[in-house]
Amino acid sequence: MALEISFYPYKLPLIAAWPGMIRNPMRFREGWVVKAKEHNCSGIGDCAPFQAFGTESKREAHRFLLQCAGNTWPDSAALLGKLEKQRSEYPASCFALETALLDLESRKADLPLRKMLNSKSSDNARVNALSGSICDENTLSSIESGFNVIKLKVGKQAVEEELACLKALCRKLPPQHLLRLDANGAWSLDEARYFLAASQGLPIESLEEPLRETGLAAFADLQNQTDITLALDESLKNLDLNEVLTNPTIRRLVLKPGVQGGLCCTLALAESAAAAGKESVITTLVDSAIGVQATCQLAAATDPLSPGLAHGLATSDWLSKDIAKPPEIRAGYVFLSDTPGLGIHETF
């Protein structure tokens, strides 16, 4: 029997506007549950385009999903071959389709998906909390849930104002707790230099995407001026990955499988980064529980490359409702079951 592809839309409200988007506030996550069926076994994936982070548009994703669902595929390998050629153009769609196929194949093999990706995968992964913006009043609430790496957005207000909020927050921060900051490309080079110089000695774990300018030379120059680890995230789509990997100054990459185009290629990139002495943080795209589960499986597969590194997986609480049960996150870790496939028990 041939492989069948189908997909179904969803629209999930957020509990508040997503903090990383100022000009066009996002209040819903929309996408499709993608299903791959073969005989009496099936697998699922999540297609949730996020164009601001470098995926295709929703219209483009829908067109590609329609094309894949309308074709006849003899098996998973045939469709995977097509996806390999389309990842750069339709990354969110390819992530969803590949996840569905890997879920299907790992169920058939009676393995958790992470073990199919890497036989040495961990069964849990450390997770950072996502607590909104640096000047929000509830920034420390996630500490009560056991997180000791707290991610906060910066670059939304004047640099001086945010520095005052940062220093006030650090005075309240318990020992052994660190802040992971994300500017989403908000600052000029001079603003970023000023912020980093004023932040020296504070418990900052890293700073993601500080620069409005996307060139690698400016980013590397900035990293040379600070002890704080800087990380490349959305700007990776505009950079030559070989230049990134061979630049000794670059310390950390933030990898979203929905932007890279799938679990397998993201794992391969994380392995290449580790071989070059760089860390890789795995993060979601504020997906549904299906996408989050898939990204958690990937984070567990990459955990041996950077043991104990906190990943950006705790985004399910930003949805006021979901299409399935999200993974269990407790005391700053995500715990994955031994259930074959993704670990999603709901039927679609």
DRENDO-1510 file (C-alpha; in Angstrom, 1 decimal, always signed):
<recs>
REC; n; res; u; v; w
REC; 1; MET; +0.0; +0.0; +0.0 .
REC; 2; ALA; +1.3; +3.5; -0.9 .
REC; 3; LEU; +2.2; +6.2; +1.6 .
REC; 4; GLU; -0.7; +8.6; +2.1 .
REC; 5; ILE; -0.2; +12.3; +3.2 .
REC; 6; SER; -3.0; +14.4; +4.6 .
REC; 7; PHE; -3.1; +17.6; +6.7 .
REC; 8; TYR; -5.6; +19.5; +8.9 .
REC; 9; PRO; -5.6; +23.1; +10.0 .
REC; 10; TYR; -5.5; +24.5; +13.5 .
REC; 11; LYS; -5.5; +27.9; +15.1 .
REC; 12; LEU; -4.3; +28.3; +18.7 .
REC; 13; PRO; -4.6; +31.5; +20.8 .
REC; 14; LEU; -1.6; +32.7; +22.8 .
REC; 15; ILE; -2.1; +33.8; +26.4 .
REC; 16; ALA; -0.5; +37.2; +25.4 .
REC; 17; ALA; +1.1; +38.8; +22.4 .
REC; 18; TRP; +4.4; +37.1; +21.6 .
REC; 19; PRO; +7.2; +39.3; +23.2 .
REC; 20; GLY; +9.6; +39.0; +20.3 .
REC; 21; MET; +7.4; +40.9; +17.8 .
REC; 22; ILE; +6.8; +44.6; +18.3 .
REC; 23; ARG; +5.6; +45.9; +15.0 .
REC; 24; ASN; +3.2; +43.0; +14.1 .
REC; 25; PRO; +2.1; +41.4; +17.4 .
REC; 26; MET; +1.3; +37.7; +17.1 .
REC; 27; ARG; -1.7; +36.5; +19.2 .
REC; 28; PHE; -2.4; +33.1; +17.5 .
REC; 29; ARG; -0.3; +30.2; +16.2 .
REC; 30; GLU; -1.7; +28.8; +13.0 .
REC; 31; GLY; -0.7; +25.8; +11.1 .
REC; 32; TRP; -1.5; +22.2; +10.0 .
REC; 33; VAL; -1.3; +18.8; +11.6 .
REC; 34; VAL; +0.4; +16.7; +8.9 .
REC; 35; LYS; -0.3; +12.9; +8.8 .
REC; 36; ALA; +1.6; +10.2; +7.0 .
REC; 37; LYS; -0.2; +6.8; +6.9 .
REC; 38; GLU; +1.0; +3.5; +5.6 .
REC; 39; HIS; -1.1; +0.3; +6.1 .
REC; 40; ASN; -2.4; +0.5; +9.7 .
REC; 41; CYS; +0.4; +2.7; +11.0 .
REC; 42; SER; +0.7; +6.5; +10.9 .
REC; 43; GLY; +2.9; +9.3; +12.0 .
REC; 44; ILE; +2.2; +13.1; +12.6 .
REC; 45; GLY; +4.1; +16.3; +12.2 .
REC; 46; ASP; +3.4; +20.0; +12.8 .
REC; 47; CYS; +3.6; +22.7; +10.1 .
REC; 48; ALA; +3.5; +26.1; +11.7 .
REC; 49; PRO; +5.2; +28.7; +9.4 .
REC; 50; PHE; +6.8; +31.7; +11.1 .
REC; 51; GLN; +8.0; +33.9; +8.3 .
REC; 52; ALA; +9.6; +36.4; +10.7 .
REC; 53; PHE; +12.1; +33.7; +11.7 .
REC; 54; GLY; +12.9; +32.6; +8.2 .
REC; 55; THR; +10.3; +30.0; +7.2 .
REC; 56; GLU; +8.1; +30.1; +4.1 .
REC; 57; SER; +4.8; +32.0; +4.3 .
REC; 58; LYS; +1.6; +30.2; +5.3 .
REC; 59; ARG; +0.4; +30.4; +1.6 .
REC; 60; GLU; +3.6; +28.8; +0.4 .
REC; 61; ALA; +3.4; +26.1; +3.0 .
REC; 62; HIS; -0.2; +25.3; +2.1 .
REC; 63; ARG; +0.7; +25.1; -1.6 .
REC; 64; PHE; +3.6; +22.7; -0.9 .
REC; 65; LEU; +1.5; +20.5; +1.5 .
REC; 66; LEU; -1.2; +20.3; -1.2 .
REC; 67; GLN; +1.4; +19.2; -3.7 .
REC; 68; CYS; +2.8; +16.5; -1.4 .
REC; 69; ALA; -0.7; +15.2; -0.4 .
REC; 70; GLY; -1.7; +15.0; -4.0 .
REC; 71; ASN; +1.2; +12.9; -5.1 .
REC; 72; THR; +1.6; +9.1; -4.8 .
REC; 73; TRP; +4.6; +8.0; -2.7 .
REC; 74; PRO; +5.7; +4.3; -2.7 .
REC; 75; ASP; +7.3; +4.7; +0.7 .
REC; 76; SER; +8.8; +7.1; +3.2 .
REC; 77; ALA; +12.2; +7.1; +1.4 .
REC; 78; ALA; +10.6; +8.5; -1.7 .
REC; 79; LEU; +9.1; +11.5; +0.0 .
REC; 80; LEU; +12.2; +12.1; +2.1 .
REC; 81; GLY; +14.2; +12.3; -1.1 .
REC; 82; LYS; +11.9; +15.1; -2.3 .
REC; 83; LEU; +12.1; +16.9; +1.0 .
REC; 84; GLU; +15.9; +16.9; +0.8 .
REC; 85; LYS; +15.7; +19.1; -2.3 .
REC; 86; GLN; +13.1; +21.5; -0.9 .
REC; 87; ARG; +14.3; +22.2; +2.7 .
REC; 88; SER; +15.6; +25.7; +2.0 .
REC; 89; GLU; +12.5; +26.8; +0.2 .
REC; 90; TYR; +9.8; +25.2; +2.4 .
REC; 91; PRO; +11.5; +24.6; +5.8 .
REC; 92; ALA; +8.4; +24.5; +8.0 .
REC; 93; SER; +6.6; +22.2; +5.6 .
REC; 94; CYS; +9.6; +19.9; +5.3 .
REC; 95; PHE; +10.0; +19.8; +9.1 .
REC; 96; ALA; +6.4; +18.7; +9.4 .
REC; 97; LEU; +6.5; +16.1; +6.7 .
REC; 98; GLU; +9.8; +14.6; +7.8 .
REC; 99; THR; +8.6; +14.5; +11.5 .
REC; 100; ALA; +5.5; +12.6; +10.4 .
REC; 101; LEU; +7.6; +10.1; +8.4 .
REC; 102; LEU; +10.1; +9.7; +11.3 .
REC; 103; ASP; +7.2; +9.3; +13.7 .
REC; 104; LEU; +5.8; +6.6; +11.4 .
REC; 105; GLU; +9.1; +4.8; +10.9 .
REC; 106; SER; +10.1; +4.9; +14.6 .
REC; 107; ARG; +6.6; +3.5; +15.6 .
REC; 108; LYS; +7.2; +0.7; +13.2 .
REC; 109; ALA; +10.6; +0.1; +14.7 .
REC; 110; ASP; +9.2; +0.3; +18.2 .
REC; 111; LEU; +11.7; +3.1; +19.1 .
REC; 112; PRO; +11.3; +6.6; +20.6 .
REC; 113; LEU; +12.0; +9.0; +17.8 .
REC; 114; ARG; +15.1; +10.3; +19.5 .
REC; 115; LYS; +16.7; +6.9; +19.5 .
REC; 116; MET; +16.2; +6.7; +15.7 .
REC; 117; LEU; +18.0; +10.0; +15.4 .
REC; 118; ASN; +20.8; +9.0; +17.8 .
REC; 119; SER; +21.1; +5.7; +19.7 .
REC; 120; LYS; +22.9; +7.6; +22.4 .
REC; 121; SER; +20.2; +10.1; +23.0 .
REC; 122; SER; +19.3; +11.3; +26.5 .
REC; 123; ASP; +15.9; +10.7; +28.0 .
REC; 124; ASN; +15.7; +14.3; +29.2 .
REC; 125; ALA; +17.1; +17.7; +28.4 .
REC; 126; ARG; +17.7; +20.8; +30.3 .
REC; 127; VAL; +15.3; +23.7; +29.5 .
REC; 128; ASN; +15.3; +27.4; +29.9 .
REC; 129; ALA; +12.2; +29.3; +31.0 .
REC; 130; LEU; +10.8; +32.0; +28.7 .
REC; 131; SER; +9.6; +34.9; +30.9 .
REC; 132; GLY; +8.8; +37.8; +28.5 .
REC; 133; SER; +10.7; +41.0; +28.5 .
REC; 134; ILE; +13.4; +42.3; +30.8 .
REC; 135; CYS; +11.3; +45.1; +32.3 .
REC; 136; ASP; +8.1; +42.9; +32.8 .
REC; 137; GLU; +7.0; +42.7; +36.4 .
REC; 138; ASN; +6.7; +38.8; +36.5 .
REC; 139; THR; +10.2; +38.0; +35.2 .
REC; 140; LEU; +11.2; +35.9; +38.3 .
REC; 141; SER; +8.0; +33.8; +38.5 .
REC; 142; SER; +9.5; +30.9; +36.5 .
REC; 143; ILE; +12.1; +30.4; +39.2 .
REC; 144; GLU; +9.4; +29.0; +41.4 .
REC; 145; SER; +8.9; +26.3; +38.8 .
REC; 146; GLY; +12.5; +25.1; +39.1 .
REC; 147; PHE; +14.2; +26.8; +36.1 .
REC; 148; ASN; +17.6; +28.2; +36.7 .
REC; 149; VAL; +18.2; +29.6; +33.2 .
REC; 150; ILE; +15.7; +32.4; +32.4 .
REC; 151; LYS; +15.3; +33.7; +28.9 .
REC; 152; LEU; +14.2; +37.4; +28.5 .
REC; 153; LYS; +13.7; +39.6; +25.6 .
REC; 154; VAL; +15.7; +42.9; +25.3 .
REC; 155; GLY; +15.8; +45.6; +22.7 .
REC; 156; LYS; +12.2; +46.6; +23.2 .
REC; 157; GLN; +12.9; +49.8; +25.1 .
REC; 158; ALA; +15.7; +52.3; +25.5 .
REC; 159; VAL; +19.1; +50.7; +26.3 .
REC; 160; GLU; +19.5; +52.7; +29.5 .
REC; 161; GLU; +16.0; +51.8; +30.7 .
REC; 162; GLU; +16.6; +48.1; +30.0 .
REC; 163; LEU; +20.0; +48.2; +31.7 .
REC; 164; ALA; +18.3; +49.6; +34.8 .
REC; 165; CYS; +15.8; +46.8; +34.7 .
REC; 166; LEU; +18.5; +44.2; +34.2 .
REC; 167; LYS; +20.6; +45.4; +37.1 .
REC; 168; ALA; +17.5; +45.5; +39.4 .
REC; 169; LEU; +16.6; +42.0; +38.3 .
REC; 170; CYS; +20.1; +40.7; +38.9 .
REC; 171; ARG; +20.0; +42.0; +42.5 .
REC; 172; LYS; +16.9; +39.8; +43.1 .
REC; 173; LEU; +18.2; +36.7; +41.2 .
REC; 174; PRO; +19.0; +33.8; +43.5 .
REC; 175; PRO; +22.5; +32.3; +43.3 .
REC; 176; GLN; +23.2; +29.7; +40.6 .
REC; 177; HIS; +20.6; +31.3; +38.3 .
REC; 178; LEU; +21.4; +32.8; +35.0 .
REC; 179; LEU; +19.8; +35.1; +32.4 .
REC; 180; ARG; +19.7; +34.2; +28.7 .
REC; 181; LEU; +18.9; +37.4; +26.8 .
REC; 182; ASP; +17.5; +37.8; +23.2 .
REC; 183; ALA; +17.6; +41.1; +21.4 .
REC; 184; ASN; +16.1; +39.8; +18.1 .
REC; 185; GLY; +18.4; +42.0; +16.1 .
REC; 186; ALA; +17.3; +45.3; +17.8 .
REC; 187; TRP; +20.5; +47.1; +18.3 .
REC; 188; SER; +23.1; +49.0; +16.3 .
REC; 189; LEU; +26.7; +48.0; +16.8 .
REC; 190; ASP; +27.3; +50.9; +19.2 .
REC; 191; GLU; +24.2; +50.1; +21.2 .
REC; 192; ALA; +25.2; +46.5; +21.5 .
REC; 193; ARG; +28.7; +47.4; +22.6 .
REC; 194; TYR; +27.3; +49.8; +25.3 .
REC; 195; PHE; +24.9; +47.2; +26.6 .
REC; 196; LEU; +27.5; +44.5; +26.8 .
REC; 197; ALA; +30.1; +46.7; +28.5 .
REC; 198; ALA; +27.5; +47.8; +31.1 .
REC; 199; SER; +26.5; +44.1; +31.6 .
REC; 200; GLN; +30.0; +42.7; +32.4 .
REC; 201; GLY; +30.0; +40.8; +35.6 .
REC; 202; LEU; +26.3; +40.2; +35.7 .
REC; 203; PRO; +24.9; +36.6; +35.7 .
REC; 204; ILE; +24.2; +36.5; +32.0 .
REC; 205; GLU; +24.4; +33.1; +30.3 .
REC; 206; SER; +24.3; +34.4; +26.8 .
REC; 207; LEU; +22.9; +37.1; +24.5 .
REC; 208; GLU; +21.1; +36.1; +21.2 .
REC; 209; GLU; +21.0; +38.2; +18.1 .
REC; 210; PRO; +22.2; +41.5; +19.4 .
REC; 211; LEU; +22.8; +43.2; +16.0 .
REC; 212; ARG; +20.4; +44.8; +13.5 .
REC; 213; GLU; +23.2; +44.3; +11.0 .
REC; 214; THR; +23.3; +40.6; +9.9 .
REC; 215; GLY; +27.0; +40.4; +8.7 .
REC; 216; LEU; +29.2; +37.8; +10.3 .
REC; 217; ALA; +32.2; +40.2; +10.5 .
REC; 218; ALA; +30.4; +42.6; +12.8 .
REC; 219; PHE; +29.0; +39.8; +15.0 .
REC; 220; ALA; +32.5; +38.3; +15.4 .
REC; 221; ASP; +34.0; +41.7; +16.2 .
REC; 222; LEU; +31.4; +42.2; +18.9 .
REC; 223; GLN; +32.1; +38.7; +20.4 .
REC; 224; ASN; +35.8; +39.6; +20.6 .
REC; 225; GLN; +34.9; +42.6; +22.8 .
REC; 226; THR; +32.9; +40.7; +25.4 .
REC; 227; ASP; +33.2; +37.6; +27.7 .
REC; 228; ILE; +29.4; +37.1; +27.4 .
REC; 229; THR; +28.6; +34.3; +24.9 .
REC; 230; LEU; +26.8; +35.7; +21.8 .
REC; 231; ALA; +24.5; +33.4; +19.8 .
REC; 232; LEU; +23.3; +33.4; +16.2 .
REC; 233; ASP; +19.7; +32.6; +15.6 .
REC; 234; GLU; +17.5; +34.1; +12.9 .
REC; 235; SER; +20.4; +35.7; +11.1 .
REC; 236; LEU; +21.8; +32.2; +10.3 .
REC; 237; LYS; +19.4; +32.1; +7.3 .
REC; 238; ASN; +21.4; +35.0; +5.7 .
REC; 239; LEU; +24.9; +33.7; +6.5 .
REC; 240; ASP; +27.1; +31.1; +4.8 .
REC; 241; LEU; +27.1; +28.2; +7.3 .
REC; 242; ASN; +30.6; +27.1; +6.3 .
REC; 243; GLU; +31.9; +30.5; +7.2 .
REC; 244; VAL; +30.0; +30.4; +10.5 .
REC; 245; LEU; +31.4; +26.9; +11.4 .
REC; 246; THR; +35.0; +27.8; +10.4 .
REC; 247; ASN; +35.0; +31.2; +12.2 .
REC; 248; PRO; +36.7; +30.4; +15.6 .
REC; 249; THR; +35.1; +33.4; +17.3 .
REC; 250; ILE; +31.5; +32.1; +17.0 .
REC; 251; ARG; +30.6; +30.2; +20.1 .
REC; 252; ARG; +26.9; +29.3; +19.8 .
REC; 253; LEU; +24.1; +28.6; +17.3 .
REC; 254; VAL; +20.4; +28.6; +18.1 .
REC; 255; LEU; +18.8; +26.0; +15.8 .
REC; 256; LYS; +15.1; +25.7; +15.1 .
REC; 257; PRO; +14.2; +22.6; +13.1 .
REC; 258; GLY; +11.2; +24.3; +11.6 .
REC; 259; VAL; +13.6; +26.9; +10.2 .
REC; 260; GLN; +16.4; +24.6; +9.2 .
REC; 261; GLY; +14.0; +22.3; +7.4 .
REC; 262; GLY; +13.8; +19.1; +9.5 .
REC; 263; LEU; +15.1; +17.1; +12.4 .
REC; 264; CYS; +17.8; +15.2; +10.5 .
REC; 265; CYS; +19.5; +18.2; +8.9 .
REC; 266; THR; +19.4; +20.2; +12.2 .
REC; 267; LEU; +21.0; +17.3; +14.0 .
REC; 268; ALA; +23.7; +17.1; +11.3 .
REC; 269; LEU; +24.3; +20.9; +11.6 .
REC; 270; ALA; +24.6; +20.5; +15.4 .
REC; 271; GLU; +27.1; +17.7; +15.0 .
REC; 272; SER; +29.2; +19.9; +12.6 .
REC; 273; ALA; +29.0; +22.7; +15.1 .
REC; 274; ALA; +30.2; +20.5; +17.9 .
REC; 275; ALA; +33.1; +19.3; +15.8 .
REC; 276; ALA; +34.0; +22.9; +15.3 .
REC; 277; GLY; +33.9; +23.6; +19.0 .
REC; 278; LYS; +30.5; +25.4; +19.0 .
REC; 279; GLU; +27.4; +24.9; +21.1 .
REC; 280; SER; +23.9; +24.4; +19.6 .
REC; 281; VAL; +20.8; +25.4; +21.5 .
REC; 282; ILE; +17.6; +23.7; +20.1 .
REC; 283; THR; +14.4; +25.7; +20.2 .
REC; 284; THR; +10.8; +25.5; +19.1 .
REC; 285; LEU; +8.9; +27.9; +16.9 .
REC; 286; VAL; +6.1; +28.3; +19.5 .
REC; 287; ASP; +4.6; +25.2; +17.8 .
REC; 288; SER; +1.7; +23.1; +18.9 .
REC; 289; ALA; +2.4; +20.2; +21.2 .
REC; 290; ILE; +3.3; +18.0; +18.1 .
REC; 291; GLY; +6.1; +20.4; +17.0 .
REC; 292; VAL; +7.3; +20.8; +20.6 .
REC; 293; GLN; +7.5; +17.1; +21.1 .
REC; 294; ALA; +9.5; +16.7; +17.9 .
REC; 295; THR; +11.9; +19.5; +18.9 .
REC; 296; CYS; +12.3; +17.9; +22.4 .
REC; 297; GLN; +13.2; +14.6; +20.8 .
REC; 298; LEU; +15.8; +16.5; +18.7 .
REC; 299; ALA; +17.2; +18.3; +21.8 .
REC; 300; ALA; +17.6; +14.9; +23.6 .
REC; 301; ALA; +19.4; +13.6; +20.5 .
REC; 302; THR; +21.8; +16.5; +20.6 .
REC; 303; ASP; +22.3; +16.5; +24.3 .
REC; 304; PRO; +25.4; +14.3; +24.2 .
REC; 305; LEU; +27.1; +17.0; +22.0 .
REC; 306; SER; +26.7; +19.7; +24.7 .
REC; 307; PRO; +25.7; +18.0; +27.9 .
REC; 308; GLY; +23.6; +20.1; +30.3 .
REC; 309; LEU; +23.1; +23.0; +27.9 .
REC; 310; ALA; +19.6; +24.5; +28.4 .
REC; 311; HIS; +17.3; +24.4; +25.3 .
REC; 312; GLY; +14.4; +26.6; +24.4 .
REC; 313; LEU; +11.6; +24.1; +24.7 .
REC; 314; ALA; +9.2; +25.5; +27.3 .
REC; 315; THR; +6.9; +27.4; +25.0 .
REC; 316; SER; +3.7; +25.4; +25.4 .
REC; 317; ASP; +2.5; +27.5; +28.3 .
REC; 318; TRP; +2.3; +30.4; +25.9 .
REC; 319; LEU; -0.7; +28.7; +24.3 .
REC; 320; SER; -4.0; +29.1; +26.0 .
REC; 321; LYS; -5.1; +25.7; +24.4 .
REC; 322; ASP; -3.3; +23.0; +22.5 .
REC; 323; ILE; -4.1; +20.2; +20.1 .
REC; 324; ALA; -2.3; +17.5; +22.3 .
REC; 325; LYS; -0.6; +17.1; +25.6 .
REC; 326; PRO; +2.7; +18.9; +25.6 .
REC; 327; PRO; +5.8; +17.1; +27.0 .
REC; 328; GLU; +6.4; +17.1; +30.8 .
REC; 329; ILE; +8.7; +19.9; +32.0 .
REC; 330; ARG; +9.6; +19.7; +35.6 .
REC; 331; ALA; +12.4; +21.4; +37.7 .
REC; 332; GLY; +14.0; +22.9; +34.6 .
REC; 333; TYR; +14.1; +19.6; +32.5 .
REC; 334; VAL; +11.9; +18.1; +29.9 .
REC; 335; PHE; +11.3; +14.4; +30.5 .
REC; 336; LEU; +10.5; +12.2; +27.5 .
REC; 337; SER; +8.7; +8.9; +27.6 .
REC; 338; ASP; +9.8; +5.6; +26.1 .
REC; 339; THR; +6.7; +5.5; +23.9 .
REC; 340; PRO; +7.6; +4.7; +20.3 .
REC; 341; GLY; +7.6; +7.6; +17.9 .
REC; 342; LEU; +7.0; +11.2; +19.1 .
REC; 343; GLY; +5.3; +10.2; +22.3 .
REC; 344; ILE; +1.9; +11.7; +21.2 .
REC; 345; HIS; -0.9; +9.6; +22.4 .
REC; 346; GLU; -3.8; +11.5; +20.9 .
REC; 347; THR; -5.3; +10.3; +17.6 .
REC; 348; PHE; -5.5; +12.5; +14.6 .
</recs>
